[in-house]
Amino acid sequence: MLRMEIALILVLAFVAYIYFSAEKKYTRLHRIFSVLLANRRQIDSKK
């Protein structure tokens, strides 16, 4: 179970890196993804 969670976090980090490094205008989708990432970090820090 722990390996799956680590793999998921790594995939999410990779997708976030690709998403935020792309040169484009910030859209509603960008804002939603940013909020989801911020919430995930808060959940991880509470453990």
Legacy VTK file of the C-alpha trace (Angstrom):
# vtk DataFile Version 3.0
C-alpha trace
ASCII
DATASET POLYDATA
POINTS 47 float
0.000 0.000 0.000
2.784 2.416 0.887
4.582 1.723 -2.399
1.428 2.565 -4.333
1.036 5.860 -2.467
4.665 6.778 -3.117
4.276 5.928 -6.799
1.123 8.041 -7.003
2.857 11.013 -5.366
5.769 10.690 -7.809
3.407 10.582 -10.783
1.496 13.572 -9.453
4.754 15.487 -8.926
5.840 14.691 -12.490
2.517 15.818 -13.941
2.625 18.987 -11.827
6.163 19.745 -13.026
5.184 19.315 -16.686
1.967 21.294 -16.198
3.540 24.269 -14.439
6.649 24.400 -16.635
4.602 24.764 -19.828
4.491 28.342 -21.097
0.864 29.360 -21.335
-1.712 31.607 -19.768
-3.189 30.612 -16.457
-6.689 29.242 -16.917
-9.455 28.053 -14.601
-8.063 24.529 -14.947
-4.675 25.787 -13.759
-6.293 27.375 -10.708
-8.248 24.180 -9.902
-5.117 22.038 -10.247
-3.203 24.443 -7.977
-5.910 24.207 -5.318
-5.939 20.415 -5.525
-2.153 20.305 -5.114
-2.284 22.685 -2.157
-4.969 20.546 -0.487
-2.924 17.391 -1.091
0.129 18.992 0.542
-1.945 20.010 3.575
-3.342 16.468 3.922
0.169 14.967 3.641
1.581 17.353 6.255
-1.112 16.377 8.795
-0.023 12.699 8.781
LINES 1 48
47 0 1 2 3 4 5 6 7 8 9 10 11 12 13 14 15 16 17 18 19 20 21 22 23 24 25 26 27 28 29 30 31 32 33 34 35 36 37 38 39 40 41 42 43 44 45 46
